[in-house]
């Protein structure tokens, strides 16, 4: 019997295939530091994309969804786009995607920029950094 798990073809019984899918786990997510370079041009930055490093089980082809969002101090949220990648068999997947850059111009709130990394039904949330629109400073 042959089946497809993620994007990698695997031969084996249904139990063996199910076991492989369940064994995938995201161990850690790290993000390059939030700097002025990452902030939007309206706030004096370049809008440079962040680099995410996802360390996970050494399985290739597992779909990983990434969402960047902003938790604003006034209780609202803002989406900065999403992307999908597949895991690298080395156990480390590096992602460079052009999410919408941080651009809080409200003048009286603090933004907390975050990434949700979802794989195999589990989500890991990582805080990238914050921006205070009143003082125009990165936190």
Secondary structure, 3 states (H helix, E strand, C coil): CEEEECCEEEECCHHHHHHHHHCCCEEEEEECCCCHHHCCHHHCCCCCCCEEEEEECCCCCCEEEEEEEEEECCCCEEEEEEEEEECCCCCEEEEECCCCCCCCCCCCCEEEEEEEEEECCEEEEEEEEEEECCCCEEC
